[in-house]
Amino acid sequence: MAENNEKSIKVTLVKSTIGAVPKNRKTVEALGLKKVNATNVIPDNASTRGMVRQVRHLVTVEEA
């Protein structure tokens, strides 16, 4: 989990990874999401933003 003094984002998997490109499946798993409607709070930095951008068609993002 992200520390309290850092910015963080809440990422939710809204679409199944069945039929997705294997690289995108690995990215979703790396974000800590395993099932549809699973949510994870992650630090808001350049690397995680890039991961979210890679799978933006499968997830939703909110500020936490």
Contacts in CASP RR format, 6 or more apart in sequence:
PFRMAT RR
TARGET T0000
AUTHOR 0000-0000-0000
METHOD contacts of the structure
MODEL  1
MAENNEKSIKVTLVKSTIGAVPKNRKTVEALGLKKVNATNVIPDNASTRG
MVRQVRHLVTVEEA
1 8 0 8 1.000
1 41 0 8 1.000
2 8 0 8 1.000
2 41 0 8 1.000
2 42 0 8 1.000
2 43 0 8 1.000
2 44 0 8 1.000
2 64 0 8 1.000
3 43 0 8 1.000
6 43 0 8 1.000
6 44 0 8 1.000
7 43 0 8 1.000
7 44 0 8 1.000
7 63 0 8 1.000
8 41 0 8 1.000
8 42 0 8 1.000
8 43 0 8 1.000
8 44 0 8 1.000
8 63 0 8 1.000
8 64 0 8 1.000
9 41 0 8 1.000
9 42 0 8 1.000
9 43 0 8 1.000
9 44 0 8 1.000
9 48 0 8 1.000
9 52 0 8 1.000
9 61 0 8 1.000
9 62 0 8 1.000
9 63 0 8 1.000
9 64 0 8 1.000
10 39 0 8 1.000
10 40 0 8 1.000
10 41 0 8 1.000
10 61 0 8 1.000
10 62 0 8 1.000
10 63 0 8 1.000
10 64 0 8 1.000
11 31 0 8 1.000
11 33 0 8 1.000
11 39 0 8 1.000
11 40 0 8 1.000
11 41 0 8 1.000
11 42 0 8 1.000
11 52 0 8 1.000
11 59 0 8 1.000
11 60 0 8 1.000
11 61 0 8 1.000
12 33 0 8 1.000
12 37 0 8 1.000
12 38 0 8 1.000
12 39 0 8 1.000
12 59 0 8 1.000
12 60 0 8 1.000
12 61 0 8 1.000
12 62 0 8 1.000
13 28 0 8 1.000
13 33 0 8 1.000
13 34 0 8 1.000
13 35 0 8 1.000
13 36 0 8 1.000
13 37 0 8 1.000
13 38 0 8 1.000
13 39 0 8 1.000
13 58 0 8 1.000
13 59 0 8 1.000
14 36 0 8 1.000
14 37 0 8 1.000
14 58 0 8 1.000
14 59 0 8 1.000
14 60 0 8 1.000
15 36 0 8 1.000
15 57 0 8 1.000
15 58 0 8 1.000
15 59 0 8 1.000
16 36 0 8 1.000
17 24 0 8 1.000
17 25 0 8 1.000
17 28 0 8 1.000
17 58 0 8 1.000
20 28 0 8 1.000
20 55 0 8 1.000
20 58 0 8 1.000
23 54 0 8 1.000
24 54 0 8 1.000
24 55 0 8 1.000
24 58 0 8 1.000
27 51 0 8 1.000
27 54 0 8 1.000
27 55 0 8 1.000
28 55 0 8 1.000
28 58 0 8 1.000
28 59 0 8 1.000
30 51 0 8 1.000
31 40 0 8 1.000
31 42 0 8 1.000
31 48 0 8 1.000
31 51 0 8 1.000
31 52 0 8 1.000
31 55 0 8 1.000
31 59 0 8 1.000
32 38 0 8 1.000
32 40 0 8 1.000
32 42 0 8 1.000
33 39 0 8 1.000
33 40 0 8 1.000
33 59 0 8 1.000
41 64 0 8 1.000
42 48 0 8 1.000
44 63 0 8 1.000
52 59 0 8 1.000
52 61 0 8 1.000
END
